[in-house]
Amino acid sequence: MVSKSASAELLTAREVLEELGGISRRTFYRWRELKIAPRCIRLPNGQLRVPRGALDAWLDERAEGMA
């Protein structure tokens, strides 16, 4: 049995949208166009996945008021 660490987890676009408070799919893809979205992986079937570690790091970079 292969165990997967939380940081290696691959999230679907829908899961990322939900984690970001229910932003729209269009907003997420616009962020991608502007190159301000979290790092994504495009699978051979064309679907996107966001590594959990990349999403967490992206959120940490945007944290305000943390000293």
mmCIF file of the N, C-alpha and C atoms, coordinates in Angstrom:
data_MODEL
# 
_entry.id   MODEL 
# 
loop_
_atom_site.group_PDB 
_atom_site.id 
_atom_site.type_symbol 
_atom_site.label_atom_id 
_atom_site.label_alt_id 
_atom_site.label_comp_id 
_atom_site.label_asym_id 
_atom_site.label_entity_id 
_atom_site.label_seq_id 
_atom_site.pdbx_PDB_ins_code 
_atom_site.Cartn_x 
_atom_site.Cartn_y 
_atom_site.Cartn_z 
_atom_site.occupancy 
_atom_site.B_iso_or_equiv 
_atom_site.pdbx_formal_charge 
_atom_site.auth_seq_id 
_atom_site.auth_comp_id 
_atom_site.auth_asym_id 
_atom_site.auth_atom_id 
_atom_site.pdbx_PDB_model_num 
ATOM 1   N N  . MET A 1 1  ? 0.837   -1.174 0.000   1.00 0.00 ? 1  MET A N  1 
ATOM 2   C CA . MET A 1 1  ? 0.000   0.000  0.000   1.00 0.00 ? 1  MET A CA 1 
ATOM 3   C C  . MET A 1 1  ? 0.887   1.243  0.000   1.00 0.00 ? 1  MET A C  1 
ATOM 4   N N  . VAL A 1 2  ? 0.601   2.157  -0.913  1.00 0.00 ? 2  VAL A N  1 
ATOM 5   C CA . VAL A 1 2  ? 1.395   3.376  -1.033  1.00 0.00 ? 2  VAL A CA 1 
ATOM 6   C C  . VAL A 1 2  ? 0.753   4.465  -0.190  1.00 0.00 ? 2  VAL A C  1 
ATOM 7   N N  . SER A 1 3  ? 1.554   5.044  0.688   1.00 0.00 ? 3  SER A N  1 
ATOM 8   C CA . SER A 1 3  ? 1.038   6.124  1.520   1.00 0.00 ? 3  SER A CA 1 
ATOM 9   C C  . SER A 1 3  ? 1.474   7.451  0.923   1.00 0.00 ? 3  SER A C  1 
ATOM 10  N N  . LYS A 1 4  ? 0.577   8.399  0.906   1.00 0.00 ? 4  LYS A N  1 
ATOM 11  C CA . LYS A 1 4  ? 0.833   9.683  0.282   1.00 0.00 ? 4  LYS A CA 1 
ATOM 12  C C  . LYS A 1 4  ? 0.833   10.760 1.364   1.00 0.00 ? 4  LYS A C  1 
ATOM 13  N N  . SER A 1 5  ? 1.910   11.526 1.445   1.00 0.00 ? 5  SER A N  1 
ATOM 14  C CA . SER A 1 5  ? 1.958   12.586 2.449   1.00 0.00 ? 5  SER A CA 1 
ATOM 15  C C  . SER A 1 5  ? 1.011   13.713 2.035   1.00 0.00 ? 5  SER A C  1 
ATOM 16  N N  . ALA A 1 6  ? 0.593   14.493 3.014   1.00 0.00 ? 6  ALA A N  1 
ATOM 17  C CA . ALA A 1 6  ? -0.357  15.575 2.743   1.00 0.00 ? 6  ALA A CA 1 
ATOM 18  C C  . ALA A 1 6  ? 0.204   16.577 1.738   1.00 0.00 ? 6  ALA A C  1 
ATOM 19  N N  . SER A 1 7  ? 1.505   16.881 1.797   1.00 0.00 ? 7  SER A N  1 
ATOM 20  C CA . SER A 1 7  ? 2.080   17.865 0.878   1.00 0.00 ? 7  SER A CA 1 
ATOM 21  C C  . SER A 1 7  ? 2.165   17.341 -0.548  1.00 0.00 ? 7  SER A C  1 
ATOM 22  N N  . ALA A 1 8  ? 2.122   16.021 -0.734  1.00 0.00 ? 8  ALA A N  1 
ATOM 23  C CA . ALA A 1 8  ? 2.182   15.431 -2.063  1.00 0.00 ? 8  ALA A CA 1 
ATOM 24  C C  . ALA A 1 8  ? 0.788   15.223 -2.651  1.00 0.00 ? 8  ALA A C  1 
ATOM 25  N N  . GLU A 1 9  ? -0.250  15.510 -1.876  1.00 0.00 ? 9  GLU A N  1 
ATOM 26  C CA . GLU A 1 9  ? -1.625  15.351 -2.346  1.00 0.00 ? 9  GLU A CA 1 
ATOM 27  C C  . GLU A 1 9  ? -1.879  16.269 -3.539  1.00 0.00 ? 9  GLU A C  1 
ATOM 28  N N  . LEU A 1 10 ? -2.548  15.752 -4.558  1.00 0.00 ? 10 LEU A N  1 
ATOM 29  C CA . LEU A 1 10 ? -2.903  16.555 -5.726  1.00 0.00 ? 10 LEU A CA 1 
ATOM 30  C C  . LEU A 1 10 ? -4.377  16.909 -5.659  1.00 0.00 ? 10 LEU A C  1 
ATOM 31  N N  . LEU A 1 11 ? -4.669  18.205 -5.647  1.00 0.00 ? 11 LEU A N  1 
ATOM 32  C CA . LEU A 1 11 ? -6.039  18.686 -5.549  1.00 0.00 ? 11 LEU A CA 1 
ATOM 33  C C  . LEU A 1 11 ? -6.604  18.994 -6.931  1.00 0.00 ? 11 LEU A C  1 
ATOM 34  N N  . THR A 1 12 ? -7.883  18.715 -7.120  1.00 0.00 ? 12 THR A N  1 
ATOM 35  C CA . THR A 1 12 ? -8.552  19.099 -8.354  1.00 0.00 ? 12 THR A CA 1 
ATOM 36  C C  . THR A 1 12 ? -8.838  20.592 -8.308  1.00 0.00 ? 12 THR A C  1 
ATOM 37  N N  . ALA A 1 13 ? -9.142  21.169 -9.459  1.00 0.00 ? 13 ALA A N  1 
ATOM 38  C CA . ALA A 1 13 ? -9.492  22.590 -9.504  1.00 0.00 ? 13 ALA A CA 1 
ATOM 39  C C  . ALA A 1 13 ? -10.696 22.857 -8.615  1.00 0.00 ? 13 ALA A C  1 
ATOM 40  N N  . ARG A 1 14 ? -11.683 21.985 -8.627  1.00 0.00 ? 14 ARG A N  1 
ATOM 41  C CA . ARG A 1 14 ? -12.881 22.156 -7.790  1.00 0.00 ? 14 ARG A CA 1 
ATOM 42  C C  . ARG A 1 14 ? -12.516 22.201 -6.309  1.00 0.00 ? 14 ARG A C  1 
ATOM 43  N N  . GLU A 1 15 ? -11.612 21.322 -5.883  1.00 0.00 ? 15 GLU A N  1 
ATOM 44  C CA . GLU A 1 15 ? -11.190 21.307 -4.473  1.00 0.00 ? 15 GLU A CA 1 
ATOM 45  C C  . GLU A 1 15 ? -10.478 22.604 -4.098  1.00 0.00 ? 15 GLU A C  1 
ATOM 46  N N  . VAL A 1 16 ? -9.659  23.115 -5.013  1.00 0.00 ? 16 VAL A N  1 
ATOM 47  C CA . VAL A 1 16 ? -8.950  24.375 -4.757  1.00 0.00 ? 16 VAL A CA 1 
ATOM 48  C C  . VAL A 1 16 ? -9.948  25.525 -4.658  1.00 0.00 ? 16 VAL A C  1 
ATOM 49  N N  . LEU A 1 17 ? -10.924 25.566 -5.566  1.00 0.00 ? 17 LEU A N  1 
ATOM 50  C CA . LEU A 1 17 ? -11.934 26.621 -5.543  1.00 0.00 ? 17 LEU A CA 1 
ATOM 51  C C  . LEU A 1 17 ? -12.683 26.619 -4.220  1.00 0.00 ? 17 LEU A C  1 
ATOM 52  N N  . GLU A 1 18 ? -13.030 25.437 -3.735  1.00 0.00 ? 18 GLU A N  1 
ATOM 53  C CA . GLU A 1 18 ? -13.732 25.325 -2.455  1.00 0.00 ? 18 GLU A CA 1 
ATOM 54  C C  . GLU A 1 18 ? -12.851 25.792 -1.299  1.00 0.00 ? 18 GLU A C  1 
ATOM 55  N N  . GLU A 1 19 ? -11.580 25.406 -1.327  1.00 0.00 ? 19 GLU A N  1 
ATOM 56  C CA . GLU A 1 19 ? -10.658 25.811 -0.252  1.00 0.00 ? 19 GLU A CA 1 
ATOM 57  C C  . GLU A 1 19 ? -10.433 27.309 -0.227  1.00 0.00 ? 19 GLU A C  1 
ATOM 58  N N  . LEU A 1 20 ? -10.557 27.950 -1.374  1.00 0.00 ? 20 LEU A N  1 
ATOM 59  C CA . LEU A 1 20 ? -10.349 29.396 -1.460  1.00 0.00 ? 20 LEU A CA 1 
ATOM 60  C C  . LEU A 1 20 ? -11.647 30.161 -1.226  1.00 0.00 ? 20 LEU A C  1 
ATOM 61  N N  . GLY A 1 21 ? -12.601 29.520 -0.587  1.00 0.00 ? 21 GLY A N  1 
ATOM 62  C CA . GLY A 1 21 ? -13.835 30.203 -0.209  1.00 0.00 ? 21 GLY A CA 1 
ATOM 63  C C  . GLY A 1 21 ? -14.903 30.214 -1.275  1.00 0.00 ? 21 GLY A C  1 
ATOM 64  N N  . GLY A 1 22 ? -14.781 29.329 -2.252  1.00 0.00 ? 22 GLY A N  1 
ATOM 65  C CA . GLY A 1 22 ? -15.808 29.243 -3.281  1.00 0.00 ? 22 GLY A CA 1 
ATOM 66  C C  . GLY A 1 22 ? -15.645 30.246 -4.406  1.00 0.00 ? 22 GLY A C  1 
ATOM 67  N N  . ILE A 1 23 ? -14.395 30.626 -4.705  1.00 0.00 ? 23 ILE A N  1 
ATOM 68  C CA . ILE A 1 23 ? -14.184 31.536 -5.836  1.00 0.00 ? 23 ILE A CA 1 
ATOM 69  C C  . ILE A 1 23 ? -14.658 30.853 -7.121  1.00 0.00 ? 23 ILE A C  1 
ATOM 70  N N  . SER A 1 24 ? -14.912 31.638 -8.138  1.00 0.00 ? 24 SER A N  1 
ATOM 71  C CA . SER A 1 24 ? -15.406 31.069 -9.392  1.00 0.00 ? 24 SER A CA 1 
ATOM 72  C C  . SER A 1 24 ? -14.258 30.422 -10.176 1.00 0.00 ? 24 SER A C  1 
ATOM 73  N N  . ARG A 1 25 ? -14.630 29.485 -11.010 1.00 0.00 ? 25 ARG A N  1 
ATOM 74  C CA . ARG A 1 25 ? -13.665 28.821 -11.888 1.00 0.00 ? 25 ARG A CA 1 
ATOM 75  C C  . ARG A 1 25 ? -13.013 29.863 -12.798 1.00 0.00 ? 25 ARG A C  1 
ATOM 76  N N  . ARG A 1 26 ? -13.800 30.817 -13.274 1.00 0.00 ? 26 ARG A N  1 
ATOM 77  C CA . ARG A 1 26 ? -13.281 31.854 -14.162 1.00 0.00 ? 26 ARG A CA 1 
ATOM 78  C C  . ARG A 1 26 ? -12.204 32.684 -13.464 1.00 0.00 ? 26 ARG A C  1 
ATOM 79  N N  . THR A 1 27 ? -12.431 33.008 -12.194 1.00 0.00 ? 27 THR A N  1 
ATOM 80  C CA . THR A 1 27 ? -11.433 33.761 -11.431 1.00 0.00 ? 27 THR A CA 1 
ATOM 81  C C  . THR A 1 27 ? -10.130 32.975 -11.348 1.00 0.00 ? 27 THR A C  1 
ATOM 82  N N  . PHE A 1 28 ? -10.231 31.687 -11.037 1.00 0.00 ? 28 PHE A N  1 
ATOM 83  C CA . PHE A 1 28 ? -9.033  30.851 -10.926 1.00 0.00 ? 28 PHE A CA 1 
ATOM 84  C C  . PHE A 1 28 ? -8.269  30.813 -12.253 1.00 0.00 ? 28 PHE A C  1 
ATOM 85  N N  . TYR A 1 29 ? -8.982  30.624 -13.358 1.00 0.00 ? 29 TYR A N  1 
ATOM 86  C CA . TYR A 1 29 ? -8.305  30.558 -14.656 1.00 0.00 ? 29 TYR A CA 1 
ATOM 87  C C  . TYR A 1 29 ? -7.764  31.926 -15.069 1.00 0.00 ? 29 TYR A C  1 
ATOM 88  N N  . ARG A 1 30 ? -8.393  32.990 -14.645 1.00 0.00 ? 30 ARG A N  1 
ATOM 89  C CA . ARG A 1 30 ? -7.861  34.332 -14.895 1.00 0.00 ? 30 ARG A CA 1 
ATOM 90  C C  . ARG A 1 30 ? -6.559  34.520 -14.127 1.00 0.00 ? 30 ARG A C  1 
ATOM 91  N N  . TRP A 1 31 ? -6.542  34.065 -12.863 1.00 0.00 ? 31 TRP A N  1 
ATOM 92  C CA . TRP A 1 31 ? -5.301  34.123 -12.092 1.00 0.00 ? 31 TRP A CA 1 
ATOM 93  C C  . TRP A 1 31 ? -4.198  33.353 -12.796 1.00 0.00 ? 31 TRP A C  1 
ATOM 94  N N  . ARG A 1 32 ? -4.560  32.216 -13.388 1.00 0.00 ? 32 ARG A N  1 
ATOM 95  C CA . ARG A 1 32 ? -3.558  31.437 -14.130 1.00 0.00 ? 32 ARG A CA 1 
ATOM 96  C C  . ARG A 1 32 ? -3.031  32.238 -15.315 1.00 0.00 ? 32 ARG A C  1 
ATOM 97  N N  . GLU A 1 33 ? -3.916  32.908 -16.053 1.00 0.00 ? 33 GLU A N  1 
ATOM 98  C CA . GLU A 1 33 ? -3.502  33.739 -17.189 1.00 0.00 ? 33 GLU A CA 1 
ATOM 99  C C  . GLU A 1 33 ? -2.547  34.842 -16.739 1.00 0.00 ? 33 GLU A C  1 
ATOM 100 N N  . LEU A 1 34 ? -2.819  35.400 -15.557 1.00 0.00 ? 34 LEU A N  1 
ATOM 101 C CA . LEU A 1 34 ? -1.999  36.482 -15.012 1.00 0.00 ? 34 LEU A CA 1 
ATOM 102 C C  . LEU A 1 34 ? -0.751  35.978 -14.280 1.00 0.00 ? 34 LEU A C  1 
ATOM 103 N N  . LYS A 1 35 ? -0.643  34.649 -14.198 1.00 0.00 ? 35 LYS A N  1 
ATOM 104 C CA . LYS A 1 35 ? 0.487   33.988 -13.534 1.00 0.00 ? 35 LYS A CA 1 
ATOM 105 C C  . LYS A 1 35 ? 0.577   34.336 -12.046 1.00 0.00 ? 35 LYS A C  1 
ATOM 106 N N  . ILE A 1 36 ? -0.599  34.449 -11.407 1.00 0.00 ? 36 ILE A N  1 
ATOM 107 C CA . ILE A 1 36 ? -0.632  34.701 -9.971  1.00 0.00 ? 36 ILE A CA 1 
ATOM 108 C C  . ILE A 1 36 ? -1.332  33.576 -9.208  1.00 0.00 ? 36 ILE A C  1 
ATOM 109 N N  . ALA A 1 37 ? -1.700  32.525 -9.900  1.00 0.00 ? 37 ALA A N  1 
ATOM 110 C CA . ALA A 1 37 ? -2.352  31.367 -9.265  1.00 0.00 ? 37 ALA A CA 1 
ATOM 111 C C  . ALA A 1 37 ? -1.287  30.444 -8.691  1.00 0.00 ? 37 ALA A C  1 
ATOM 112 N N  . PRO A 1 38 ? -1.707  29.542 -7.805  1.00 0.00 ? 38 PRO A N  1 
ATOM 113 C CA . PRO A 1 38 ? -0.747  28.552 -7.310  1.00 0.00 ? 38 PRO A CA 1 
ATOM 114 C C  . PRO A 1 38 ? -0.253  27.674 -8.461  1.00 0.00 ? 38 PRO A C  1 
ATOM 115 N N  . ARG A 1 39 ? 0.936   27.124 -8.296  1.00 0.00 ? 39 ARG A N  1 
ATOM 116 C CA . ARG A 1 39 ? 1.542   26.260 -9.315  1.00 0.00 ? 39 ARG A CA 1 
ATOM 117 C C  . ARG A 1 39 ? 0.633   25.061 -9.584  1.00 0.00 ? 39 ARG A C  1 
ATOM 118 N N  . CYS A 1 40 ? 0.414   24.767 -10.849 1.00 0.00 ? 40 CYS A N  1 
ATOM 119 C CA . CYS A 1 40 ? -0.448  23.655 -11.252 1.00 0.00 ? 40 CYS A CA 1 
ATOM 120 C C  . CYS A 1 40 ? 0.336   22.635 -12.070 1.00 0.00 ? 40 CYS A C  1 
ATOM 121 N N  . ILE A 1 41 ? -0.205  21.444 -12.105 1.00 0.00 ? 41 ILE A N  1 
ATOM 122 C CA . ILE A 1 41 ? 0.338   20.365 -12.932 1.00 0.00 ? 41 ILE A CA 1 
ATOM 123 C C  . ILE A 1 41 ? -0.746  19.993 -13.937 1.00 0.00 ? 41 ILE A C  1 
ATOM 124 N N  . ARG A 1 42 ? -0.406  19.937 -15.217 1.00 0.00 ? 42 ARG A N  1 
ATOM 125 C CA . ARG A 1 42 ? -1.358  19.497 -16.229 1.00 0.00 ? 42 ARG A CA 1 
ATOM 126 C C  . ARG A 1 42 ? -1.103  18.018 -16.500 1.00 0.00 ? 42 ARG A C  1 
ATOM 127 N N  . LEU A 1 43 ? -2.117  17.223 -16.281 1.00 0.00 ? 43 LEU A N  1 
ATOM 128 C CA . LEU A 1 43 ? -2.026  15.782 -16.494 1.00 0.00 ? 43 LEU A CA 1 
ATOM 129 C C  . LEU A 1 43 ? -2.108  15.467 -17.986 1.00 0.00 ? 43 LEU A C  1 
ATOM 130 N N  . PRO A 1 44 ? -1.679  14.279 -18.399 1.00 0.00 ? 44 PRO A N  1 
ATOM 131 C CA . PRO A 1 44 ? -1.742  13.915 -19.818 1.00 0.00 ? 44 PRO A CA 1 
ATOM 132 C C  . PRO A 1 44 ? -3.153  14.016 -20.412 1.00 0.00 ? 44 PRO A C  1 
ATOM 133 N N  . ASN A 1 45 ? -4.188  13.866 -19.583 1.00 0.00 ? 45 ASN A N  1 
ATOM 134 C CA . ASN A 1 45 ? -5.556  13.969 -20.094 1.00 0.00 ? 45 ASN A CA 1 
ATOM 135 C C  . ASN A 1 45 ? -6.041  15.422 -20.156 1.00 0.00 ? 45 ASN A C  1 
ATOM 136 N N  . GLY A 1 46 ? -5.173  16.383 -19.820 1.00 0.00 ? 46 GLY A N  1 
ATOM 137 C CA . GLY A 1 46 ? -5.499  17.795 -19.914 1.00 0.00 ? 46 GLY A CA 1 
ATOM 138 C C  . GLY A 1 46 ? -6.033  18.409 -18.634 1.00 0.00 ? 46 GLY A C  1 
ATOM 139 N N  . GLN A 1 47 ? -6.353  17.593 -17.638 1.00 0.00 ? 47 GLN A N  1 
ATOM 140 C CA . GLN A 1 47 ? -6.868  18.121 -16.384 1.00 0.00 ? 47 GLN A CA 1 
ATOM 141 C C  . GLN A 1 47 ? -5.753  18.739 -15.558 1.00 0.00 ? 47 GLN A C  1 
ATOM 142 N N  . LEU A 1 48 ? -6.143  19.719 -14.717 1.00 0.00 ? 48 LEU A N  1 
ATOM 143 C CA . LEU A 1 48 ? -5.182  20.380 -13.838 1.00 0.00 ? 48 LEU A CA 1 
ATOM 144 C C  . LEU A 1 48 ? -5.245  19.780 -12.444 1.00 0.00 ? 48 LEU A C  1 
ATOM 145 N N  . ARG A 1 49 ? -4.094  19.762 -11.791 1.00 0.00 ? 49 ARG A N  1 
ATOM 146 C CA . ARG A 1 49 ? -4.009  19.388 -10.387 1.00 0.00 ? 49 ARG A CA 1 
ATOM 147 C C  . ARG A 1 49 ? -3.087  20.396 -9.718  1.00 0.00 ? 49 ARG A C  1 
ATOM 148 N N  . VAL A 1 50 ? -3.397  20.697 -8.470  1.00 0.00 ? 50 VAL A N  1 
ATOM 149 C CA . VAL A 1 50 ? -2.574  21.616 -7.683  1.00 0.00 ? 50 VAL A CA 1 
ATOM 150 C C  . VAL A 1 50 ? -2.001  20.821 -6.519  1.00 0.00 ? 50 VAL A C  1 
ATOM 151 N N  . PRO A 1 51 ? -0.683  20.717 -6.436  1.00 0.00 ? 51 PRO A N  1 
ATOM 152 C CA . PRO A 1 51 ? -0.095  20.024 -5.286  1.00 0.00 ? 51 PRO A CA 1 
ATOM 153 C C  . PRO A 1 51 ? -0.455  20.751 -3.986  1.00 0.00 ? 51 PRO A C  1 
ATOM 154 N N  . ARG A 1 52 ? -0.831  20.013 -2.967  1.00 0.00 ? 52 ARG A N  1 
ATOM 155 C CA . ARG A 1 52 ? -1.213  20.588 -1.673  1.00 0.00 ? 52 ARG A CA 1 
ATOM 156 C C  . ARG A 1 52 ? -0.117  21.522 -1.161  1.00 0.00 ? 52 ARG A C  1 
ATOM 157 N N  . GLY A 1 53 ? 1.136   21.103 -1.279  1.00 0.00 ? 53 GLY A N  1 
ATOM 158 C CA . GLY A 1 53 ? 2.247   21.929 -0.808  1.00 0.00 ? 53 GLY A CA 1 
ATOM 159 C C  . GLY A 1 53 ? 2.330   23.255 -1.550  1.00 0.00 ? 53 GLY A C  1 
ATOM 160 N N  . ALA A 1 54 ? 2.042   23.244 -2.857  1.00 0.00 ? 54 ALA A N  1 
ATOM 161 C CA . ALA A 1 54 ? 2.077   24.468 -3.654  1.00 0.00 ? 54 ALA A CA 1 
ATOM 162 C C  . ALA A 1 54 ? 0.962   25.418 -3.233  1.00 0.00 ? 54 ALA A C  1 
ATOM 163 N N  . LEU A 1 55 ? -0.235  24.867 -2.972  1.00 0.00 ? 55 LEU A N  1 
ATOM 164 C CA . LEU A 1 55 ? -1.346  25.706 -2.524  1.00 0.00 ? 55 LEU A CA 1 
ATOM 165 C C  . LEU A 1 55 ? -1.043  26.308 -1.151  1.00 0.00 ? 55 LEU A C  1 
ATOM 166 N N  . ASP A 1 56 ? -0.535  25.497 -0.235  1.00 0.00 ? 56 ASP A N  1 
ATOM 167 C CA . ASP A 1 56 ? -0.205  25.988 1.101   1.00 0.00 ? 56 ASP A CA 1 
ATOM 168 C C  . ASP A 1 56 ? 0.863   27.079 1.042   1.00 0.00 ? 56 ASP A C  1 
ATOM 169 N N  . ALA A 1 57 ? 1.895   26.879 0.221   1.00 0.00 ? 57 ALA A N  1 
ATOM 170 C CA . ALA A 1 57 ? 2.960   27.883 0.078   1.00 0.00 ? 57 ALA A CA 1 
ATOM 171 C C  . ALA A 1 57 ? 2.411   29.166 -0.534  1.00 0.00 ? 57 ALA A C  1 
ATOM 172 N N  . TRP A 1 58 ? 1.547   29.025 -1.527  1.00 0.00 ? 58 TRP A N  1 
ATOM 173 C CA . TRP A 1 58 ? 0.925   30.174 -2.194  1.00 0.00 ? 58 TRP A CA 1 
ATOM 174 C C  . TRP A 1 58 ? 0.110   30.984 -1.194  1.00 0.00 ? 58 TRP A C  1 
ATOM 175 N N  . LEU A 1 59 ? -0.651  30.298 -0.351  1.00 0.00 ? 59 LEU A N  1 
ATOM 176 C CA . LEU A 1 59 ? -1.444  30.979 0.673   1.00 0.00 ? 59 LEU A CA 1 
ATOM 177 C C  . LEU A 1 59 ? -0.543  31.664 1.704   1.00 0.00 ? 59 LEU A C  1 
ATOM 178 N N  . ASP A 1 60 ? 0.530   30.994 2.106   1.00 0.00 ? 60 ASP A N  1 
ATOM 179 C CA . ASP A 1 60 ? 1.470   31.582 3.068   1.00 0.00 ? 60 ASP A CA 1 
ATOM 180 C C  . ASP A 1 60 ? 2.092   32.867 2.533   1.00 0.00 ? 60 ASP A C  1 
ATOM 181 N N  . GLU A 1 61 ? 2.404   32.896 1.231   1.00 0.00 ? 61 GLU A N  1 
ATOM 182 C CA . GLU A 1 61 ? 3.002   34.083 0.605   1.00 0.00 ? 61 GLU A CA 1 
ATOM 183 C C  . GLU A 1 61 ? 2.050   35.279 0.652   1.00 0.00 ? 61 GLU A C  1 
ATOM 184 N N  . ARG A 1 62 ? 0.757   35.015 0.720   1.00 0.00 ? 62 ARG A N  1 
ATOM 185 C CA . ARG A 1 62 ? -0.243  36.074 0.693   1.00 0.00 ? 62 ARG A CA 1 
ATOM 186 C C  . ARG A 1 62 ? -0.773  36.450 2.065   1.00 0.00 ? 62 ARG A C  1 
ATOM 187 N N  . ALA A 1 63 ? -0.248  35.830 3.105   1.00 0.00 ? 63 ALA A N  1 
ATOM 188 C CA . ALA A 1 63 ? -0.710  36.121 4.467   1.00 0.00 ? 63 ALA A CA 1 
ATOM 189 C C  . ALA A 1 63 ? -0.305  37.544 4.855   1.00 0.00 ? 63 ALA A C  1 
ATOM 190 N N  . GLU A 1 64 ? -1.235  38.264 5.443   1.00 0.00 ? 64 GLU A N  1 
ATOM 191 C CA . GLU A 1 64 ? -0.972  39.626 5.892   1.00 0.00 ? 64 GLU A CA 1 
ATOM 192 C C  . GLU A 1 64 ? -0.989  39.677 7.408   1.00 0.00 ? 64 GLU A C  1 
ATOM 193 N N  . GLY A 1 65 ? -0.260  40.613 7.957   1.00 0.00 ? 65 GLY A N  1 
ATOM 194 C CA . GLY A 1 65 ? -0.271  40.828 9.393   1.00 0.00 ? 65 GLY A CA 1 
ATOM 195 C C  . GLY A 1 65 ? 0.471   39.776 10.187  1.00 0.00 ? 65 GLY A C  1 
ATOM 196 N N  . MET A 1 66 ? 1.236   38.933 9.527   1.00 0.00 ? 66 MET A N  1 
ATOM 197 C CA . MET A 1 66 ? 2.021   37.912 10.227  1.00 0.00 ? 66 MET A CA 1 
ATOM 198 C C  . MET A 1 66 ? 3.447   38.434 10.349  1.00 0.00 ? 66 MET A C  1 
ATOM 199 N N  . ALA A 1 67 ? 3.933   38.513 11.548  1.00 0.00 ? 67 ALA A N  1 
ATOM 200 C CA . ALA A 1 67 ? 5.299   39.032 11.737  1.00 0.00 ? 67 ALA A CA 1 
ATOM 201 C C  . ALA A 1 67 ? 6.250   37.902 12.035  1.00 0.00 ? 67 ALA A C  1 
# 
